[in-house]
Structure formats: C-alpha cells, structure tokens
C-alpha cells in the first residue's frame, strides 16, 4: 500500500447509481485534492439535476421492488455484511481519508472503526422496529406501525467522511428506506469507497451516490420523491435546506454548527481538565461541530490553568497526517485555510490577546497547515467568541461566579455541546440543567461519536437526533395509526355461540357473522 507523498488513488471516480459507477466527460468533473500536498488525487463528476433525478428514480424503484419487500431481519444481515467488508478494508479506507481530508492517520483509523460499529449497531436495530398498542375502548383497538419514508437524501460534510457516510446510510437503511448520498466536494472519494462495498453487498439502487456541489445538493433537497433530508453542515446552508424542504412540507434532520463552552471550576481535576481542553479544540485540527472552542475558566485558577495549557500545546507535533508521529495535521481545503487564518486576524483586530501562537516546523509539504492559537481577553461580542471557526483556535474567558459561567456558555446562537469540570456532582448536575446544549460532558470532553446515545443540538445547532436507538428509529420512520373495530361480547353471548355451534347452527349477522 502506497503511503505519504507517493500515494496514488486507484478507486472509483464516478457517480454510483443503480449499482453501477457512471463517469462523466473531463469537462464535467472537478479535482479532489490532497490538502497536505495540494496535489490532485482524482477527478469526479460535477453532479447535475439530471444525475440526481436518475439516482432518485433508482432509489425509488429499489424501495418499491426490493427493499420494502426485504424482511427486517434480512436488512440487518445486509448491514452486517457491509460492516464485515469495511473491517476487511479498514486500513485502506483510513489511509484514503487521511489523504483526502488531511487528518492524522490515528484519527482516521478511529473514524473508520466508528463507521464499522455504526453498521453493526444498526444491523442489530433492524429487526427491533416496533410500534405500540393502545388499550381497547368502545369496541375499537388502536396500534401503531413505524413505516419508512421511502427515499432519504443524505447530504454529508467533509470533516468525518467515513463516520458521516455510515451515520446517514446505515440507520435509514435499517428501518427500511433507500438512500441517495451527496458527499462534500472536498471528500467524495471516501463515500465512493463505501459505494464499492455497497455494489458487492446490497441490491442495486438501495444506496446511490451523486458527487458534486451546490447544484446536486439543491436538487436532492427539492426533489418531490425524496421525502426525508438528513443534512450535516454549516448553519447558514442548513437554513437554506430547511427553507427549501419546507416548501414541500418535507421532513428534515439538520446537524449544524457549534460554539461549544468548556467550563473549568476551581475544584476540578486540573490536569485532566487541561488535557481535555487541548483535545477538545485540537481534535481533527478543530474541524468538528463538537469542538470545545471556548474555554471558560474560573478566575481563581485561570493563570495556572493557562500555564499548563501552554505546556501541553508546546508538545504538540504538527505535520502530514500520514506520519503517525504527528498530533495535528492540515486543514481540509484551501477555503477552510483562508477562513481560519481570517478569523485569527479578526481576533487580533478585535482586541483579543494572543496568549499562545504555535509555529509550523520547517520542511512541511505545501499544504494547508495552521498552528494552534489561544486568545485571552475575549469579549462576548467578538466574532471569535460567537462564530464557528472550525480550526485550531481557542477563545478564553475568565469568570468569577457560576451564574456568569452559565450566561457566557449560553450566550451564543448555538447549543450543541458543553462541558463541566468539577469534583462536586451537585454543581455538575445543576449546571447540566442550566446549560442550553443537546449534549453536556461532565469531567470529560469526548469529542467523538455517541453510538447508542442521541446526538443533536439546541438552537441554531440543528433539529432532530441521530446515533441513538429509539431516536433514530423515530427520525427515519413515520408513525401510522391503525384503528380496528373489534367485537366485545359478554360471557353469556359466548356461551350461546358455543351451544349454537355444537348444534350446527349458524348465527346470521351480529358480532359472530
């Protein structure tokens, strides 16, 4: 297997529709770049509205003719087979993610492991999709059925491509939907790697992939035969998705941004909190919606806590993701590089103090590398405090009271995650109730997936939940209520029935007809 700068991609490069890879003319393709070297890995098609229509038609046909008729137990078997193939090719997929996304190979291996576990988990969920029964009354019996939407459109981002590909295919498939995936233009090759496995395992049309940018995504959202949209990305794009889907009263799940607060109280285990803080804002080079990009530290401990943060950052190694010795790698694209560098300059212009600014080592390839930056003296109105940067940038605010910490934490438009570091569980439990976030960490900052637990945010961080058990079933199915009229005879009527039956009589009409 080729590694490093000698890596050459030799996988599929076309749309994946109805079980086949479909290629485009050169002038209708775009380049996929290795962000560590700025070299082109491959060219893939720029999806058109016609491509999306073709994919949706294939998914709809597969839904009605194959997948809807497949038992839930069989669906679970198919998903388990996908997991097995992913496991067999895990190292190849991890290296591809590193080359396409830029992240350290150790993190890419974790991503692939989570994708495999996702498929295994939902393989087990498939035959556990159940409705409820409602007690009989007035001769009527009610029960519910959970039914799939049909075709789900999944629009996934570039920061965790294996995990997001698994998130937005395994769960919808498990509960009976078929899927059209539109991967981010920065990282389509990872999803096409999955497509090669789907081609081997799944019936044609059950999962389809259309590569491209805005045109393909917009058509997928507005297509009348796509009845559910699952989107992960920036909140501004999510708002446009919601608006477009709303015109058709179409169900959406939106996993959007975060500007997450990491609160450290004086009685915390400061070493654990310091290490957790560094991991929270540097994992995936800060390109995570769950990143702990805001540190709120009590003024009693702020000076010594920040001194420890500085020591930990000084030991961070920066370099290409394929070298396992590196902790921090490149950003995912030129556009992201320009955005992050721009925010760093904005922070300086707004008057924040640069407490720490790392330096890049000599000899790096010509990639999109940015060293960690920590700002102090950050005010709530500053852009670096309110807007999602998606890079290795930490904003620090000191607080004097617990109420102030809560107000600062809740003082942004987002509400995805928050963290509390304290040895007092009474304090922790009270803050859990006060913080406006869909996920709250206590004495940890697990900046990773939440398989089995619901994942999603409050406020502008999105609507809907993924990764849970019941929540995901609810997210990707619709409830159908069935009301049946049933006979409710008294015991004497039953005695009459059996006497007449024994005598060979047939009652005409009434409750026994």
TORMI-445906 format. One record per residue (C-alpha): residue in one letter; x, z, y. Coordinates in steps of 0.5 Angstrom, whole numbers, padded with zeros to 4 digits, always signed. Layout:
AXZY;...
// end
This chain:
X+0000+0000+0000;X+0003-0002+0007;X+0003+0003+0012;X+0006+0004+0019;X+0007-0002+0023;X+0008-0006+0017;X+0000-0005+0015;X-0004-0011+0014;X-0011-0011+0014;X-0014-0016+0008;X-0021-0013+0007;X-0028-0017+0009;X-0029-0019+0016;X-0036-0022+0016;X-0043-0019+0017;X-0046-0016+0011;X-0053-0019+0010;X-0057-0019+0003;X-0051-0017-0001;X-0046-0023+0002;X-0041-0023+0007;X-0042-0028+0013;X-0037-0031+0017;X-0037-0034+0024;X-0033-0039+0028;X-0027-0037+0031;X-0030-0037+0038;X-0036-0033+0036;X-0031-0027+0034;X-0027-0021+0037;X-0021-0018+0036;X-0020-0011+0032;X-0014-0007+0035;X-0009-0002+0032;X-0010+0003+0038;X-0003+0006+0036;X+0001-0001+0037;X-0004-0006+0041;X-0004-0011+0035;X-0010-0014+0032;X-0012-0012+0025;X-0017-0017+0024;X-0023-0021+0028;X-0030-0020+0026;X-0036-0024+0028;X-0040-0022+0035;X-0047-0021+0032;X-0053-0025+0036;X-0060-0024+0036;X-0061-0029+0030;X-0056-0025+0026;X-0060-0018+0027;X-0066-0022+0025;X-0063-0024+0019;X-0061-0017+0017;X-0067-0014+0018;X-0071-0019+0014;X-0066-0018+0008;X-0067-0010+0009;X-0075-0011+0010;X-0075-0016+0004;X-0071-0011+0000;X-0075-0005+0002;X-0082-0008-0001;X-0079-0011-0007;X-0073-0007-0010;X-0072+0000-0006;X-0079+0002-0005;X-0080+0001-0013;X-0074+0005-0015;X-0075+0012-0017;X-0072+0017-0013;X-0068+0019-0019;X-0065+0012-0019;X-0064+0012-0012;X-0060+0019-0013;X-0056+0015-0019;X-0054+0009-0014;X-0052+0014-0008;X-0047+0018-0014;X-0044+0011-0016;X-0042+0010-0008;X-0039+0017-0008;X-0035+0015-0014;X-0033+0008-0011;X-0031+0012-0005;X-0027+0017-0008;X-0023+0012-0012;X-0021+0008-0006;X-0021+0014-0001;X-0013+0014+0001;X-0014+0006+0002;X-0020+0008+0007;X-0017+0014+0010;X-0011+0009+0012;X-0015+0004+0015;X-0019+0009+0019;X-0012+0011+0022;X-0010+0004+0023;X-0017+0002+0026;X-0018+0009+0030;X-0011+0012+0031;X-0013+0019+0029;X-0008+0023+0025;X-0008+0021+0017;X-0009+0028+0015;X-0016+0028+0019;X-0017+0021+0017;X-0017+0024+0010;X-0022+0030+0012;X-0026+0025+0014;X-0027+0021+0008;X-0027+0027+0004;X-0034+0029+0008;X-0036+0022+0007;X-0036+0022+0000;X-0039+0029+0000;X-0045+0027+0004;X-0046+0021-0001;X-0046+0026-0007;X-0050+0031-0003;X-0056+0026-0001;X-0055+0024-0009;X-0058+0031-0010;X-0063+0031-0005;X-0066+0024-0007;X-0071+0027-0012;X-0073+0033-0008;X-0077+0030-0003;X-0084+0033-0003;X-0090+0034+0000;X-0094+0040+0001;X-0101+0042-0002;X-0107+0046+0003;X-0112+0050+0000;X-0118+0047-0002;X-0124+0048+0002;X-0131+0046+0003;X-0130+0041-0003;X-0124+0038+0000;X-0117+0038-0003;X-0111+0036+0002;X-0104+0035+0000;X-0098+0031+0004;X-0093+0026+0002;X-0087+0024+0005;X-0086+0017+0006;X-0080+0013+0009;X-0081+0009+0015;X-0078+0002+0012;X-0072-0001+0015;X-0068+0004+0019;X-0063+0001+0025;X-0057+0006+0025;X-0052+0005+0031;X-0046+0009+0030;X-0040+0010+0034;X-0032+0010+0033;X-0030+0017+0033;X-0031+0019+0026;X-0033+0012+0023;X-0033+0014+0015;X-0037+0020+0017;X-0042+0017+0021;X-0043+0011+0016;X-0044+0016+0011;X-0049+0020+0015;X-0053+0014+0017;X-0054+0011+0011;X-0054+0016+0005;X-0059+0020+0008;X-0064+0014+0010;X-0063+0011+0003;X-0064+0018-0001;X-0071+0018+0002;X-0073+0011+0001;X-0071+0007+0007;X-0067+0001+0007;X-0062+0000+0013;X-0058-0004+0018;X-0052-0002+0021;X-0049-0004+0027;X-0042-0001+0028;X-0038+0000+0034;X-0034-0006+0036;X-0028-0001+0036;X-0028+0001+0029;X-0032-0004+0025;X-0027-0005+0019;X-0029+0002+0016;X-0036+0000+0016;X-0034-0006+0012;X-0030-0003+0007;X-0036+0001+0005;X-0040-0006+0005;X-0035-0008+0000;X-0037-0002-0004;X-0045-0003-0003;X-0044-0010-0005;X-0041-0008-0012;X-0047-0002-0013;X-0053-0003-0009;X-0059-0008-0010;X-0058-0014-0004;X-0061-0012+0002;X-0061-0005+0001;X-0056-0004+0006;X-0054-0009+0011;X-0048-0009+0017;X-0048-0013+0023;X-0042-0013+0027;X-0042-0014+0035;X-0043-0010+0041;X-0049-0009+0046;X-0053-0016+0044;X-0053-0014+0037;X-0055-0006+0038;X-0060-0008+0043;X-0064-0013+0039;X-0064-0008+0033;X-0067-0003+0037;X-0072-0007+0040;X-0074-0011+0033;X-0081-0010+0031;X-0079-0009+0024;X-0074-0003+0025;X-0079+0003+0025;X-0073+0008+0026;X-0067+0008+0030;X-0061+0013+0029;X-0056+0013+0034;X-0050+0017+0036;X-0046+0015+0042;X-0046+0017+0050;X-0052+0020+0053;X-0053+0014+0058;X-0053+0009+0052;X-0058+0014+0048;X-0063+0014+0054;X-0063+0006+0054;X-0064+0006+0047;X-0070+0012+0048;X-0073+0007+0053;X-0073+0001+0049;X-0075+0004+0043;X-0081+0008+0047;X-0084+0001+0049;X-0086+0000+0042;X-0087+0008+0040;X-0081+0008+0035;X-0078+0014+0032;X-0071+0015+0035;X-0066+0020+0033;X-0060+0021+0038;X-0054+0025+0037;X-0051+0024+0044;X-0045+0028+0048;X-0043+0035+0049;X-0039+0039+0054;X-0038+0045+0050;X-0036+0052+0052;X-0032+0056+0048;X-0033+0064+0050;X-0027+0069+0049;X-0029+0076+0050;X-0024+0082+0051;X-0025+0085+0044;X-0024+0078+0041;X-0018+0077+0036;X-0014+0073+0041;X-0009+0070+0036;X-0015+0067+0032;X-0019+0065+0039;X-0012+0062+0042;X-0011+0057+0035;X-0019+0056+0035;X-0019+0054+0042;X-0013+0049+0041;X-0016+0046+0035;X-0023+0046+0039;X-0020+0041+0044;X-0015+0037+0041;X-0018+0035+0034;X-0019+0028+0034;X-0015+0027+0040;X-0021+0031+0044;X-0025+0025+0042;X-0031+0029+0039;X-0038+0030+0042;X-0037+0038+0039;X-0030+0038+0042;X-0029+0045+0046;X-0027+0042+0052;X-0029+0048+0057;X-0025+0055+0056;X-0029+0061+0059;X-0024+0067+0058;X-0025+0074+0061;X-0021+0075+0067;X-0018+0082+0064;X-0015+0077+0058;X-0014+0071+0062;X-0007+0071+0064;X-0004+0073+0057;X-0009+0069+0053;X-0007+0062+0057;X+0000+0064+0056;X-0001+0064+0048;X-0005+0057+0049;X+0001+0054+0053;X+0006+0056+0047;X+0001+0053+0042;X+0001+0047+0046;X+0009+0046+0046;X+0009+0046+0039;X+0004+0040+0038;X+0007+0034+0036;X+0005+0027+0038;X+0006+0020+0035;X+0003+0015+0031;X-0003+0017+0026;X+0000+0014+0020;X+0006+0019+0021;X+0004+0026+0017;X+0008+0030+0022;X+0004+0028+0028;X-0001+0033+0030;X-0004+0029+0036;X-0005+0021+0036;X-0007+0016+0040;X-0014+0015+0043;X-0018+0010+0040;X-0018+0004+0045;X-0016+0002+0052;X-0022+0003+0055;X-0022+0010+0053;X-0015+0011+0055;X-0017+0009+0062;X-0023+0013+0062;X-0019+0019+0060;X-0013+0018+0065;X-0018+0017+0070;X-0021+0024+0069;X-0014+0027+0069;X-0013+0024+0076;X-0020+0026+0078;X-0019+0033+0076;X-0013+0034+0081;X-0016+0030+0086;X-0022+0035+0086;X-0017+0041+0087;X-0016+0044+0080;X-0009+0047+0078;X-0005+0043+0072;X-0004+0049+0068;X-0001+0045+0063;X+0001+0038+0062;X+0005+0035+0056;X+0010+0030+0056;X+0010+0024+0051;X+0016+0023+0046;X+0021+0018+0047;X+0020+0012+0042;X+0013+0012+0042;X+0010+0005+0040;X+0006+0001+0046;X-0001+0005+0044;X-0006+0009+0048;X-0002+0016+0048;X-0004+0021+0052;X-0001+0028+0052;X-0005+0035+0053;X-0008+0037+0060;X-0010+0044+0061;X-0014+0045+0068;X-0015+0052+0071;X-0018+0054+0078;X-0024+0049+0075;X-0031+0050+0079;X-0037+0049+0076;X-0039+0043+0081;X-0033+0039+0079;X-0033+0033+0074;X-0028+0035+0069;X-0033+0041+0068;X-0039+0037+0068;X-0038+0031+0065;X-0036+0029+0058;X-0028+0026+0058;X-0027+0025+0050;X-0020+0026+0051;X-0015+0032+0050;X-0017+0035+0057;X-0019+0043+0057;X-0022+0046+0063;X-0021+0053+0064;X-0026+0058+0068;X-0025+0066+0068;X-0031+0070+0068;X-0032+0078+0070;X-0039+0079+0067;X-0042+0077+0060;X-0048+0074+0064;X-0043+0070+0068;X-0040+0067+0062;X-0047+0065+0060;X-0049+0062+0066;X-0043+0058+0066;X-0044+0056+0059;X-0051+0054+0060;X-0049+0050+0067;X-0048+0043+0065;X-0053+0038+0063;X-0051+0038+0055;X-0053+0043+0050;X-0049+0041+0043;X-0045+0047+0041;X-0042+0053+0044;X-0037+0059+0041;X-0037+0066+0042;X-0030+0070+0040;X-0032+0078+0040;X-0031+0083+0034;X-0037+0086+0037;X-0043+0083+0033;X-0048+0086+0037;X-0045+0082+0043;X-0045+0076+0039;X-0052+0076+0037;X-0054+0077+0044;X-0050+0071+0046;X-0053+0067+0040;X-0060+0068+0043;X-0058+0066+0050;X-0053+0060+0049;X-0057+0053+0050;X-0054+0050+0045;X-0056+0047+0038;X-0050+0050+0034;X-0046+0056+0036;X-0040+0058+0033;X-0038+0066+0032;X-0031+0067+0031;X-0029+0060+0029;X-0029+0053+0032;X-0031+0049+0026;X-0030+0042+0030;X-0032+0038+0023;X-0039+0036+0020;X-0044+0041+0018;X-0047+0038+0011;X-0053+0042+0009;X-0054+0045+0016;X-0058+0042+0021;X-0053+0038+0026;X-0056+0037+0033;X-0056+0039+0040;X-0061+0041+0046;X-0062+0038+0053;X-0058+0031+0054;X-0054+0032+0048;X-0060+0029+0044;X-0066+0029+0040;X-0067+0030+0032;X-0063+0033+0027;X-0058+0030+0021;X-0054+0033+0015;X-0059+0039+0014;X-0063+0039+0007;X-0071+0039+0010;X-0069+0037+0017;X-0066+0030+0014;X-0072+0029+0010;X-0077+0030+0016;X-0072+0026+0020;X-0072+0020+0016;X-0079+0020+0013;X-0086+0020+0016;X-0092+0025+0013;X-0098+0022+0010;X-0104+0027+0009;X-0109+0025+0003;X-0116+0029+0003;X-0120+0028-0003;X-0127+0030-0005;X-0127+0035-0011;X-0133+0038-0015;X-0133+0045-0014;X-0138+0047-0020;X-0140+0054-0021;X-0139+0057-0028;X-0146+0056-0030;X-0146+0049-0029;X-0140+0048-0033;X-0144+0052-0039;X-0150+0047-0038;X-0144+0041-0038;X-0141+0043-0045;X-0148+0044-0048;X-0151+0037-0046;X-0144+0034-0048;X-0145+0038-0055;X-0152+0035-0056;X-0149+0028-0054;X-0153+0028-0047;X-0150+0024-0041;X-0152+0027-0034;X-0153+0022-0029;X-0151+0023-0022;X-0149+0029-0019;X-0142+0032-0020;X-0141+0030-0027;X-0142+0023-0026;
// end
